[in-house]
């Protein structure tokens, strides 16, 4: 007998939620920290260096310091919200509680744009590493793109426990690769290499800031690549052990590791290979080391770093899509799980879209598009933290953000500037993302907002909050 899908405001059948339940108790804080590093570690291997073309070493370095501060503040804010609202929706769950269904859906959509496009950008970098190694005689990257999407969607379909363990091992290998690079790069470091880009005639231009003051702002989207997607750790809340305690510990530990790796790669890659040579490289760590044995080792291990982020962001987009679908914001079929408790269509559909985007072959453009979605979601999540602090001061918060709304207010301002910066780098790509975002909002306004599932976790959080306010 067919099960009728629930309509807005009604209770779903037991069968509806049974088909949309993830496997709980899979990850402790160490695995969650590994997940956070895995999301981001590819950003150390490739992508950030395109910021040298926008602002030179000085511009990118200043942007990186500003963005590192933003991410640290944002992570502390998300640690608080994830301890109070542990659900698979992550940032969407926080915004749904604070800003209502429109704010929740807007945040979830921005995150989906980020997570659907970021793997496509990473796939192009994987292709560059494979081609530089001459593996299997591949000279056309689309075979690589197809292989990584097909293989890793398959691994995820096998179940989250297996997927997170595979991810943890790959991430550990990637971090070893960064250490090997650092050891090899130190003897090659030359301070003059940091400033070997010829200054332009822009305002404030110098050897340190060859593109002038505006170059700092233009480098912001590429500085974000050092940390992009760490905010995805709370998406594992429903599959974590004691999420109220372990999710905050995991995301903060991951951020501590990434601050060290970002600083090391920015300084050592540029200082060893030269800013001018590194600004357009598809595999900067390898090219910085030149023709050496260490370069070959780092090239092979670099694939592990890129694969780690590709693999884990695939996990993130599936959980974000799963949460939005289960609550009725997007087609409900996308939240149905298989026998291993993995959301099948939520893994496959964004994968097909991402694979199609790889045919652009423009990693830097895809990076900028992913950053647009990320920065927009950061604005909305930080607004959510501030609203929840003021509207619901007595909400149980096992972890509280140091500095409170001052901390997240700083992250909010920088994130807003980052959204604008994506238009400075590639206005056409940013406008395409804005158009997609608007189309999603139109779908919600015209259709899905009338079909929300009342007893999905995120809607229950919101309903309980409304009931408490009515009692008060």
Protein Blocks (a to p, Z undefined) as FASTA:
>chain_A
ZZddddehiacdfklmmmmcccehkbcfklmmmmmmmmmmmmmmgojlmmmmmnojmlmm
mmmmmmmmmmmmmmmmmmmmmmmmgcfklmmmmmmmmnojmlmmmmmmmmmmmmmmmmmm
mmmmmmmmmmmnopghiabfklmmmmmmmmmmmmmmnojklmmmmmmmmmmmmmmmmmmm
mmmmmmmpcfklmmmcccdfbehiafklmnojmlmmmmmmmmmmmmgoklmmmmmmmmpg
hkllmmmmmmmmmmmmmmmmmmmmmmmmmmmnopklmmmccblmlmmnopafklmmmmmm
mmmmmmmmmmmmmmmmmmmmmmmmmnopacfklmpccfkopafklmmmmmmmmmmmmmno
paklmmmmmmmmmmmmmmmmmmmmmmmmmmmmmbccfbacehijmmmmmmmmmmmmmmmm
mmmmmmmlmmmmmmmmmmmmmmmmmmmmmmccfkbmklmmmmmmmmmmmmZZ
